């Protein structure tokens, strides 16, 4: 999964599972803050990534989201369960999974075989 897609997933999963509002996501792998805005709700997502200048949007139902990242032009499936999330990025053809604890988001990217940490 590329960095912008991973950040967007961390932002959306973090907001959805923590219930917190946030206008950014901090990426610990590069020590940078990235601006986001929009709505994250049970029925769907409509967010904007200011760094990539693109929307990430899609519908949701029962904790399962079908998203489209307009910057990388690919679909993302995201499934929420308690404080955990998992999904599939069609752009990279890779799975991901993670947990949300307060403002902290930890995500394992199976394509990269690495953990990534964010804060919303």
C-alpha positions in Angstrom: 0.0 0.0 0.0 1.4 3.4 -0.8 1.9 6.0 1.9 -1.1 8.3 1.1 -3.5 5.4 1.0 -2.2 4.0 4.2 -2.5 7.5 5.9 -6.1 7.8 4.6 -7.1 4.4 6.0 -5.5 5.2 9.3 -7.4 8.5 9.5 -10.7 6.9 8.6 -10.3 3.9 10.8 -9.1 6.1 13.7 -12.0 8.4 13.5 -14.6 5.6 13.0 -13.3 3.5 15.9 -12.4 6.2 18.4 -15.4 8.4 17.7 -13.1 11.4 17.8 -13.1 14.3 15.5 -9.7 15.2 13.9 -8.5 17.4 11.1 -5.2 15.6 10.6 -3.2 12.4 11.0 0.4 12.3 12.3 2.5 9.7 10.5 5.3 8.5 12.8 7.2 6.9 10.0 8.1 10.3 8.5 7.4 12.5 11.6 4.9 14.6 9.7 1.3 15.9 10.1 -1.1 15.5 7.2 -4.4 17.5 6.9 -7.7 15.8 6.4 -11.4 16.9 6.6 -14.8 15.5 6.1 -17.3 13.1 7.5 -16.8 9.5 8.8 -20.1 7.9 9.7 -21.7 4.4 9.9 -23.5 5.0 6.6 -20.4 6.3 4.7 -17.2 8.3 4.4 -16.6 11.5 2.6 -13.1 12.9 3.4 -10.5 15.1 1.7 -6.7 14.7 1.9 -5.2 18.2 1.7 -1.7 16.9 1.0 -2.7 14.7 -1.9 -5.5 17.2 -2.9 -8.0 14.4 -3.4 -11.2 12.8 -1.9 -11.6 9.4 -0.3 -15.2 8.4 -0.2 -17.6 5.5 -0.1 -20.5 3.8 1.5 -20.7 1.9 4.7 -22.9 -0.8 6.2 -22.6 -2.8 9.4 -19.0 -1.7 10.0 -18.0 -2.5 6.4 -16.9 0.2 4.0 -16.3 0.2 0.3 -14.1 3.2 -0.4 -12.5 4.8 -3.4 -9.2 6.8 -3.1 -9.4 9.4 -5.9 -5.7 10.3 -5.7 -4.4 6.8 -6.3 -7.5 5.8 -8.3 -8.2 2.5 -6.4 -10.8 0.8 -4.3 -10.3 -0.1 -0.6 -12.4 -2.4 1.5 -12.4 -1.6 5.2 -14.0 -3.7 7.9 -14.3 -2.4 11.5 -14.7 -4.7 14.5 -14.6 -3.3 18.1 -11.2 -1.5 18.2 -9.8 -3.5 15.4 -9.9 -3.0 11.6 -8.8 -5.0 8.5 -9.2 -4.7 4.8 -7.8 -4.9 1.3 -6.2 -2.3 -0.9 -6.9 -3.0 -4.6 -4.1 -0.6 -5.7 -1.4 -2.7 -4.2 -3.3 -6.0 -4.0 -2.4 -6.2 -0.3 -4.2 -6.8 2.9 -3.9 -4.7 6.1 -5.1 -4.9 9.7 -4.7 -2.8 12.8 -6.0 -1.5 16.1 -7.2 1.9 17.4 -6.5 2.9 21.0 -7.7 6.4 21.8 -6.0 8.7 19.2 -3.4 6.0 18.4 -3.7 3.9 15.2 -1.4 0.9 14.6 -1.5 -0.8 11.2 0.2 -3.8 9.7 0.6 -3.6 5.9 1.0 -7.2 4.6 2.5 -6.0 1.3 5.2 -4.1 3.1 5.5 -6.7 5.9 5.7 -3.7 8.3 3.9 -2.0 11.1 3.0 1.7 10.9 1.8 4.0 13.7 -0.3 7.1 13.4 -2.1 9.5 15.7 -5.3 11.3 14.8 
